Amino acid sequence: MNIQQMRYVLAVADNGSFHSAAKALFISQPTLSNSIQKLETELHVQLFKRTRQGTFLTTSGAAFVNQARKIVTDTENLQHSFTNKPVATRYFSVSARHYDGIGTAMCRVMERYPNYQYLRAYESTIAKIIQDTAQGKSEIGVVFLNDVNQAHIINVLGQNNLVYDTLGNFQSQILIRQEHPLSRKPVIEKRDLSQYPQIRFTQDATYSEFTDDPFVLPGSGPIIAINDRATMTNIINQTDAYTVGSAILETPQKSGLIARALHDVPKNQIVVLRQATHELSEVAQYFISELKVCLAANLVELN
């Protein structure tokens, strides 16, 4: 086993396929596959499960990636200290729910750490965020907790050797178009929404306990499931649909939307996930500090 093989495994894990990893590494796919197969044979483990749906890390593969990333980073930092040459690869990844502040904080990271060659901000479901953080694909994850999902998520975090730090609390808001029939109301009651379509970000079908929607309205209008904010914005701008809870926008008016307070709903927490035994890197700590700045600017109660 050598450092180059570790880099190859990390590239496949980060890019999601052997084909994409080979392109990123500027090598042929057979060369990449052969090198990783030799490593698997040497270690007597299978690192990747190859299916028609894609390439996925096995349990052993996730453990290998977690350790290999530390070794590769330490090796490159050591080389940089003694040779004064730029580090070959610097990597930072965060997996998160849908929140504008993630992009803003990542922009600050780009300005502060221009030598980082690979920055990844990945929006996904809570289940995938937990998986990415546990497997080391992302150093940190950002999710929302509420009365509906908190007990289950904390249990799953413990099973995956993850811990969380609370960044702040926020009250659920309703996002609607400026011409919406409810736009003149400064505070919206749950019953006001019963006739209108609700937009929700999708979660994995088998993990309904992970929902970060704070409530379900009885007798409500249709539910529209989407997985990106652009679709959400387009639908809300053209209909009387609304969204609540997980979609926090820094400046909704730029998208033609307005935010209205929702009466009598519990507060939500925005939290950062990390591996229990992992000491956060300097760039991760800086990202979190900038995320707090974004939250403070949007009237979130910081702890």
TORDREN-276477 format. One record per atom (N, C-alpha, C, O): x, y, z. Coordinates in steps of 0.001 Angstrom, whole numbers, plus 500000, padded with zeros to 6 digits. Example, Ala and Ser with C-alpha at 12.3 -4.5 7.8 and 13.67 -1.06 7.14 Angstrom:
! TORDREN-276477
513190494310507800/512300495500507800/513200496700507800/514236496681508465/512850497750507080/513670498940507140/512900500030507870/513409501138508039/
This chain:
! TORDREN-276477
500847498810500000/500000500000500000/500886501245500000/501904501295500690/500484502249499216/501256503479499165/500330504688499108/499116504554498954/500926505869499236/500160507110499265/499365507304497980/498231507781498019/499953506935496836/499264507114495568/497975506306495528/496953506794495045/498015505078496030/496801504264496068/495750504901496972/494556504861496674/496197505480498065/495261506180498951/494597507341498218/493391507559498336/495405508083497457/494853509202496691/493827508701495674/492801509348495459/494094507564495053/493162507003494081/491828506657494745/490763506963494209/491894506021495911/490666505653496625/489881506908497011/488660506948496860/490570507914497502/489908509161497876/489253509822496671/488163510381496787/489900509762495529/489348510368494314/488053509686493899/487094510356493515/488017508357493971/486789507628493622/485682507959494616/484539508188494220/486013507984495901/485020508302496926/484474509714496748/483275509937496916/485335510668496412/484918512061496288/484157512334494999/483267513184494970/484503511611493922/483870511859492624/482681510949492347/481897511217491437/482537509881493117/481360509034492994/481431507949491953/480510507138491854/482497507905491166/482635506854490153/484092506748489727/484871507687489888/484449505580489177/485806505382488674/486050506257487446/487146506785487258/485029506405486619/485165507204485395/485488508660485727/486428509233485177/484697509260486637/484919510663486998/486242510846487724/486928511850487532/486601509870488564/487862509960489300/489055509904488352/490023510646488518/488981509022487358/490075508903486395/490272510212485630/491405510631485391/489169510853485247/489262512133484548/489896513191485444/490731513975484993/489496513210486715/490033514204487646/491519513987487906/492262514938488149/491946512721487852/493346512379488118/494216512404486860/495438512277486937/493565512570485692/494261512567484398/494980511242484156/496111511217483670/494313510145484499/494835508810484213/493725508006483555/492568508427483553/494067506858483000/493051506017482375/492260505277483449/492758505009484542/491019504956483108/490191504227484064/490750502837484386/490710502430485547/491274502089483390/491869500785483722/493034500895484707/493183500058485598/493861501936484541/494977502137485474/494467502341486893/494999501772487846/493430503160487019/492838503428488330/492233502161488924/492474501837490087/491448501449488124/490786500231488600/491798499178489032/491637498545490076/492836498992488233/493850497983488555/494578498311489858/494856497422490662/494880499583490058/495584499981491270/494736499724492511/495235499236493525/493455500056492422/492580499859493580/492306498377493811/492201497937494956/492190497604492733/491999496159492884/493203495512493573/493042494621494407/494404495963493223/495611495448493886/495599495793495376/495999494987496216/495140496991495684/495067497407497081/494051496557497846/494311496130498971/492894496315497226/491873495482497869/492392494064498105/492126493458499143/493128493552497137/493705492208497283/494722492174498418/494760491230499208/495540493211498486/496559493277499535/495931493354500924/496414492730501869/494849494126501038/494218494331502340/493182493261502673/492712493166503807/492830492451501661/491809491410501828/490450492011502208/489718491446503021/490128493145501618/488830493783501843/488313494338500521/489078494567499584/487004494549500466/486395495230499330/486115496663499762/485378496896500720/486698497612499062/486542499018499419/485321499650498774/484689500529499359/484989499200497565/483867499776496834/482902498689496380/483300497581496020/481630499040496410/480602498177495841/480161498807494531/479666499934494513/480339498086493444/480033498611492121/478682498072491672/478498496859491567/477736498968491406/476391498587490970/476004499405489752/476724500320489354/474866499073489164/474373499849488023/473994501266488442/474002502188487627/473662501430489725/473269502747490216/474465503634490552/474316504842490738/475649503031490629/476827503823490943/477840503049491761/477704501842491964/478845503747492221/479910503160493028/479778503667494455/479728504874494690/479720502740495412/479482503105496802/480556502498497701/481047501399497443/480908503215498743/481863502708499715/481242501590500545/480093501698500974/481988500532500768/481573499512501720/481883500026503127/482470501097503284/481494499270504140/481819499660505516/483329499757505702/483832500696506320/484050498766505156/485515498802505225/486071499972504428/487047500604504833/485438500258503284/485878501369502458/485729502704503159/486601503567503059/484610502876503876/484385504124504612/485439504316505694/485947505421505891/485765503228506395/486797503308507434/488158503627506823/488936504398507385/488439503024505661/489713503273504979/489813504732504548/490843505373504757/488743505261503946/488740506650503479/488983507609504638/489734508576504510/488347507333505759/488496508202506925/489950508291507370/490448509379507657/490632507149507428/492028507136507853/492968507629506753/493933508344507022/492674507237505509/493546507614504396/493561509124504186/494604509697503870/492413509768504359/492371511215504157/493292511925505159/493977512888504813/493295511440506390/494174512040507398/495643511821507034/496468512727507154/495952510599506586/497344510272506252/497832511098505066/498934511646505094/497004511186504021/497388511949502828/497571513424503170/498536514054502736/496639513971503951/496744515379504337/497992515633505169/498717516598504930/498242514765506146/499431514929506993/500716514796506178/501679515530506401/500723513857505235/501906513657504395/502190514889503544/503337515320503422/501138515452502959/501316516626502113/501727517844502933/502545518650502490/501154517975504134/501551519090504996/503007518961505433/503731519953505514/503428517734505713/504822517495506096/505762517846504950/506800518477505147/505378517424503752/506191517725502573/506284519228502362/507351519759502053/505159519905502532/505128521352502338/506022522067503354/506677523055503023/506044521566504586/506833522202505645/508327522188505337/509044523121505700/508798521136504671/510238520982504460/510700521360503051/511882521629502837/509784521381502106/510186521686500732/509727523056500279/510214523585499280/508765523644501032/508200524935500658/507453524880499337/507184525914498726/507121523680498900/506325523529497688/504847523563498056/504475523157499157/504003524039497149/502576524053497455/502045522644497657/502477521703496991/501108522510498579/500502521212498839/499746520743497607/499028521523496981/499903519476497259/499325518942496016/497810519047496009/497227519513495031/497170518622497079/495710518687497132/495273519131498513/495754518616499523/494374520074498553/493754520484499807/492256520356499612/491698520835498625/491620519709500559/490241519277500366/489402519691501570/489806519497502717/488227520266501299/487254520521502361/485865520302501790/485537520780500704/485057519571502539/483706519267502075/482716519408503219/483000519029504355/481550519958502904/480443520032503850/479189519518503153/478918519879502008/478433518685503837/477131518229503348/476064518911504194/476191518972505417/475021519420503560/474081520256504308/472678520193503724/472466519762502591/471729520637504538/470380520868504049/470369522183503273/471409522811503075/469190522582502843/469059523704501921/469068525032502693/468095525394503354/470182525735502588/470324527008503288/471335527884502555/472453527449502279/470943529116502242/471807530028501494/473137530286502190/474154530499501530/473133530268503520/474343530579504261/475493529634503980/476652529999504174/475192528413503521/476251527458503193/477112528015502064/478340527989502141/476467528515501021/477205529082499898/477989530319500286/479122530507499844/477385531167501115/478073532380501553/479309532044502374/480373532629502169/479171531100503307/480317530696504132/481408530058503277/482595530258503535/481011529292502260/482004528668501385/482753529729500573/483944529576500304/482065530794500187/482736531888499474/483813532528500350/484894532871499871/483504532683501636/484501533240502561/485704532302502691/486844532756502795/485441530990502684/486530530010502731/487410530141501497/488636530100501602/486791530301500321/487555530448499083/488481531655499155/489617531601498683/487993532748499747/488804533956499858/489947533770500858/491060534246500636/489661533080501949/490648532919503028/491682531844502698/492843531952503094/491259530805501973/492144529670501682/492227529434500167/491699528438499671/492877530330499436/492933530207497971/493703528985497490/493556528591496333/494522528374498349/495302527206497927/494514525903497987/494998524864497539/493306525950498537/492495524729498560/491997524439497153/491310525257496542/492354523257496645/492043522922495259/490680522273495096/490137522247493992/490112521745496187/488829521056496056/487944521428497235/488185521007498367/486921522218496956/485923522593497949/484584522025497506/484209522138496339/483877521425498426/482623520737498086/481520521153499059/481655520984500271/480431521698498518/479239522009499299/478095521219498682/477630521530497586/477653520207499388/476722519228498828/475396519281499572/475340518957500759/474324519685498888/472989519704499479/472338518343499302/472331517792498201/471792517798500382/471217516462500285/470205516234501396/469846517152502134/469752514983501499/468831514593502558/469594514423503867/470818514299503875/468858514419504965/469507514265506269/470216512923506366/471322512844506900/469592511868505856/470215510539505902/471552510530505168/472522509946505650/471605511181503997/472851511212503214/473894512106503883/475090511820503815/473455513174504521/474388514050505228/475066513295506367/476277513402506563/474277512535507109/474829511722508196/475811510702507635/476893510502508188/475432510059506539/476300509051505920/477606509671505443/478679509123505695/477527510804504759/478734511473504255/479682511847505391/480895511669505283/479118512366506477/479953512788507601/480572511585508302/481744511615508676/479792510533508480/480300509328509143/481395508660508322/482348508118508882/481264508696506987/482233508042506113/483438508922505794/484390508457505167/483410510174506213/484535511056505957/484501511733504603/485453512425504244/483418511551503830/483314512274502565/483215513771502822/483757514577502065/482524514134503885/482443515523504317/482970515625505735/482686514771506575/483742516677506000/484273516839507355/483164517207508327/483185516796509487/482193517984507852/481071518369508703/479766518265507923/479755518279506692/478674518159508663/477340518186508080/476517519248508786/476748519537509960/475559519830508080/474693520856508664/473244520435508462/472794520261507329/472512520270509568/471119519839509494/470283520664510459/470805521411511287/468953520507510327/468013521168511214/467367520135512128/467005519047511680/467223520467513393/466532519609514349/465253520292514814/465210521512514979/464210519488515024/462968520003515586/462324518921516441/462881517834516597/461152519215516992/460486518252517873/460142516953517162/460033515905517798/459971517016515841/459576515829515083/460750514869514901/460596513658515059/461919515411514571/463026514528514170/464161514403515178/465031513548515012/464176515233516219/465362515330517066/465732514011517740/466891513601517679/464779513341518379/465090512115519118/465675511051518196/466649510385518547/465074510892517006/465548509864516086/466931510207515534/467802509341515451/467132511466515159/468417511856514586/469539511698515607/470611511195515271/469309512119516845/470341511984517876/470696510518518085/471862510187518300/469702509640518024/469957508204518155/470832507691517008/471770506926517232/470522508112515787/471291507683514617/472708508253514663/473659507583514260/472850509469515145/474190510053515271/475055509211516202/476225508961515915/474474508776517319/475217507935518245/475642506622517624/476748506142517872/474760506033516809/475076504776516140/476224504940515151/476953503987514877/476386506149514617/477431506412513625/478642507136514214/479485507649513477/478722507173515542/479859507806516223/480009509273515816/481118509763515602/478869509960515713/478862511378515379/478339512186516561/477540511692517356/478786513409516667/478275514342517667/477850515613516941/478165515806515766/477131516477517656/476700517719517015/476874518897517962/476850518747519184/477050520069517368/477124521330518098/476032522240517563/475885522396516351/475268522837518463/474180523721518058/474723525109517742/475417525715518558/474402525604516553/474834526942516154/473829528002516574/474208529121516919/472551527653516545/471538528630516890/470144528084516722/469951526963516251/469167528893517114/467759528534516993/467077529496516034/467458530662515928/466077529000515346/465321529885514467/463855529482514478/463513528317514683/463002530464514256/461564530238514199/461175529926512762/461678530546511824/460284528971512597/459831528632511245/459157529825510588/458421530573511232/459415529990509313/458780531041508529/458134530444507289/458493529357506837/457190531170506763/456529530783505523/457109531617504389/457223532837504512/457471530977503299/457918531687502100/456822531619501055/456361530538500691/456408532785500575/455351532880499568/455734533952498551/456677534715498761/454989533997497446/455254535041496453/454679536368496948/453818536391497828/455156537455496382/454757538779496849/453276539064496629/452681539858497358/452673538416495622/451261538652495329/450355537589495943/449178537508495590/450873536789496837/450095535716497456/448935536311498266/449081537384498851/447781535622498305/446643536123499091/446967536371500565/446291537172501211/447981535704501107/448336535875502517/449463536882502726/449930537062503851/449902537534501661/451094538385501748/450903539593502663/451886540135503169/449661540028502884/449412541197503729/449402540854505226/449376541751506069/449423539584505545/449385539177506949/450812539086507497/451619538326506963/451139539842508548/452497539771509104/452777538447509806/453914537976509829/451730537848510380/451851536553511045/450783535627510489/449610535993510414/451191534431510102/450273533484509471/449941532364510442/450824531820511106/448653532023510519/448195530901511340/448234529623510499/448179529676509271/448328528487511169/448339527215510452/447081527044509608/447136526576508471/445946527435510188/444680527244509465/444621528083508189/443886527745507261/445390529174508134/445398530012506932/445963529266505726/445657529606504583/446785528255505980/447514527576504912/446799526350504367/447258525748503395/445692525975504973/445082524675504674/444684524497503216/444655523369502724/444378525577502518/443908525439501136/445021525569500096/444776525417498899/446239525849500552/447308526120499597/448284524945499484/448494524216500453/448878524762498298/449869523680498126/451117523940498977/451564525080499109/451667522873499547/452891522986500334/454048522320499590/453923521192499114/455166523024499497/456367522485498862/457296521950499944/457570522622500938/457771520732499729/458693520121500684/459916519596499943/459827519113498815/461049519705500609/462253519071500082/462199517588500397/461826517187501500/462576516780499422/462477515331499570/463461514819500615/464543515371500813/463041513739501277/463911512953502134/463881511534501586/463041511215500744/464784510680502050/464755509288501635/463462508651502110/463070508813503265/462796507922501209/461486507361501518/461508506461502743/460515506375503466/462621505796502983/462703504861504103/463078505552505410/463204504897506445/463258506884505365/463675507601506566/462728508769506850/463159509920506921/461447508471507011/460474509524507257/460726510226508592/460294511362508785/461427509552509520/461706510156510823/462690511315510706/462860512077511659/463335511458509561/464327512513509389/463712513834508926/464438514812508749/462412513887508728/461811515081508150/462151516324508958/462139516290510188/462456517427508268/462661518681508977/461532519663508694/461677520862508933/460396519156508181/459179519949508118/458531519904509494/458271518811509998/458258521044510124/457828521053511514/456412520574511761/456073520229512893/455574520545510734/454213520093510984/453561519647509691/454025519963508595/452473518906509843/451654518496508713/450256519033508952/449666518797510007/449729519749507984/448416520355508151/447308519380507775/447326518839506670/446343519140508664/445216518277508303/444352518949507249/444066520143507337/443944518186506266/443092518724505218/443770519785504384/443111520684503861/445071519691504255/445809520718503532/445724520485502032/445205519469501570/446245521447501282/446294521312499837/447333520287499439/447914519627500301/447577520143498145/448533519130497682/449945519410498180/450319520560498415/450718518346498338/452124518452498722/452977518234497483/452801517249496765/453894519145497236/454775519077496076/456184518788496580/456763519595497306/456732517650496200/458071517255496648/459104517675495603/458968517357494422/460127518383496045/461199518830495143/462543518545495810/462592518194496989/463630518697495058/464942518454495667/465947519568495397/467141519400495647/465468520713494883/466395521832494710/465644523139494879/464435523213494657/466381524174495277/465747525450495597/465303526218494359/464371527019494439/465944525994493227/465527526686492006/464104526288491628/463290527138491268/463807524989491712/462453524517491423/461467525095492424/460376525525492052/461853525104493698/460996525678494734/460637527125494408/459470527514494454/461657527914494079/461438529330493795/460527529522492592/459633530368492623/460740528750491535/459914528872490333/458454528555490617/457561529269490160/458208527490491369/456825527098491661/456141528143492534/455001528524492268/456831528609493573/456223529599494465/455938530897493723/454898531518493942/456849531315492847/456654532563492109/455469532520491159/454899533559490828/455095531319490717/454040531199489708/452721530654490254/451743530552489513/452680530303491539/451470529726492126/451258530298493527/452002531168493980/450226529788494199/449973530164495591/450576529150496559/450175529085497721/451525528370496088/452189527398496954/453086528125497959/453438529290497774/453443527412499020/454326527958500047/455281526866500512/455072525683500243/456321527277501205/457190526311501866/457483526804503267/457363527995503553/457866525891504134/458058526226505544/459182525380506123/459395524241505707/459893525946507080/460813525122507866/462228525090507342/463053525921507720/462524524117506455/463918523826506122/464535524803505140/465759524927505100/463738525500504349/464307526369503311/464534527767503866/463615528585503867/465733528051504335/466056529374504859/466807530139503786/467874529717503339/466246531265503376/466900532094502373/467400533370503033/466693533973503839/468622533782502692/469177534994503281/468411536229502818/468070537093503625/468145536307501537/467432537457500977/466343536945500039/466525536962498822/465202536486500589/464160535912499738/463622536885498700/463163536469497637/463678538205499008/463145539185498069/463894539181496742/463330539545495711/465173538767496760/465934538686495514/465372537622494589/465564537680493374/464682536656495161/464066535596494364/462589535867494119/461874534999493618/462126537064494467/460723537400494285/459827536850495373/458607536817495206/460403536416496486/459631535823497572/459624536744498787/460456537644498906/458673536505499686/458641537208500962/458493536180502073/457936535102501868/458995536523503244/458919535630504401/457911536178505397/457865537382505649/457108535292505958/456127535663506960/456263534746508167/456500533546508024/456110535321509361/456208534533510585/455050533546510668/453944533829510207/455314532397511255/454307531359511447/454003531271512932/454909531092513746/452740531394513284/452333531463514688/452310530092515351/451918529098514740/452734530055516601/452576528888517468/453228527625516905/452581526584516789/454494527723516563/455252526534516164/456545526508516976/457066527565517331/457066525330517274/458295525243518071/459496525770517298/459502525807516068/460510526174518050/461740526629517420/462523525440516870/462402524312517347/463317525726515867/464191524728515265/465640525043515631/465980526187515936/466475524029515598/467908524215515811/468652523949514511/468294523043513759/469673524731514251/470582524418513159/471874523929513811/472461524623514641/472310522729513427/473434522088514112/474484521632513109/474191521402511936/475712521508513596/476834521015512799/477219519630513299/477447519439514493/477292518666512388/477684517301512723/479175517107512464/479743517714511555/479794516264513263/481196515895513043/481449514539513690/480682514094514544/482521513895513279/482898512632513893/483367512880515323/484092513839515588/482952512012516241/483205512223517669/484689512319517993/485082513069518887/485512511569517276/486949511533517581/487770512449516678/488998512463516753/487093513207515828/487808514026514844/487995515449515348/487043516092515791/489230515936515279/489515517330515598/489352518156514328/490031517916513330/488457519117514371/488140519887513171/489367520621512639/490172521159513398/489483520625511322/490576521335510668/490378522840510808/489301523313511171/491430523568510515/491353525029510576/490295525564509618/489546526478509962/490233524995508418/489274525489507430/487846525175507865/486944525978507625/487621524029508497/486281523694508982/485854524652510087/484707525096510120/486769524967510980/486458525904512059/486138527286511496/485231527966511977/486888527694510478/486627528996509863/485273528994509161/484523529966509250/484959527898508460/483663527791507791/482533527943508804/481570528669508557/482646527267509932/481598527333510953/481463528748511505/480349529217511738/482585529430511715/482524530805512222/481828531723511229/481064532601511629/482084531530509930/481425532347508913/479949531983508792/479117532842508500/479622530713509015/478222530300508997/477461530979510131/476306531369509959/478100531119511283/477476531815512407/477205533276512064/476182533832512462/478122533893511325/477920535277510898/476681535379510012/475877536299510162/476532534431509092/475361534410508214/474080534244509017/473079534911508754/474118533349509998/472939533108510822/472571534346511624/471396534702511714/473568535005512207/473316536197513006/472690537301512161/471840538052512640/473110537396510914/472580538422510016/471135538157509639/470432539054509174/470691536914509842/469324536552509486/468454536332510711/467485535573510677/468814537007511793/467993537044513009/467815535688513651/466785535430514273/468802534814513512/468783533538514217/469380533757515602/470379534461515746/468770533157516617/469276533286517976/470474532364518150/470320531142518173/471665532939518272/472873532132518423/473078531759519882/472793532540520790/473581530538520087/473897530101521451/475218530726521904/475662530483523026/
